Amino acid sequence: MRPLLYAANWKMHLPPAEARAFAERFLALTSPVSGRSLWFFPPAVSLEGTAVALRGRPDIRVGAQDVHWEPKGAFTGATSVPLAAGAGAAGALVGHSERRHVFGETDAETGRKVQALLGAGLTALLCVGEKLDQREAGQTEAVCLRQLRAGLEGVTGGAWERVVIAYEPVWAIGTGRNATPEDAAQVHRAIQAELARLGAPGRRPVLYGGSVNAGNAAALTAQPEVDGVLVGGASLDVEGWAGIVGRG
Ligand code: PEP
């Protein structure tokens, strides 16, 4: 069976006690499914509790929603890669649409964050995606590939093994609208081709994200180009999330 990856982005939800309770209930509802792996991205304060609660499941990893590129220093409010790793993170999201478009993160900053993660031996889950006006102007692939090149500049050798991409059209995130499976597959093909041009030695997982739910997840992952999903809102309900990932 083709490997699939299911990632939950809890955004600014689930404080430590609720995150731990979610994790415990999730463990009770599910068991590992062959070929499926999972990531949970809790808020920073809930990272350690979630990681501890889920550590008995080798198919599950926990990551940070964002990291700073510097390892330490006077960066009030930021989480460095060593801080995240110390709390149990095996990786982090980088360049999520809300980081880019709410907090003004640049392409160059995403590249520094990816380098910081890979340099420390962690996984970088780099998010790319176009805004609605860019899609309507026919710029979808140009925008995604520009973000990809900037985010992955300088990645070499074995570090490629720790790169995961999520294609998340900005207009689909949290809106209830999503790309058709065929549209997603077309962008995923362009991303795989660019990854090969950038020197990735083999196929890297490319996830789709943007209003994925129990009703559309299977149709998206049925596309051979879609290696899994990154899910925000629908990952906050433990029963619903267990249903999406498969109960095993
Ligand atoms: C996300 O946060 O990455 C996301 C895709 O959110 P939602 O599933 O709520 O659209």
Boltz pocket constraint, residues with backbone or C-beta under 6 A from the ligand:
constraints:
  - pocket:
      binder: B
      contacts: [[A, 9], [A, 11], [A, 168], [A, 172], [A, 173], [A, 174], [A, 175], [A, 209], [A, 210], [A, 211], [A, 212], [A, 230], [A, 231], [A, 232], [A, 233], [A, 234]]
      max_distance: 6.0
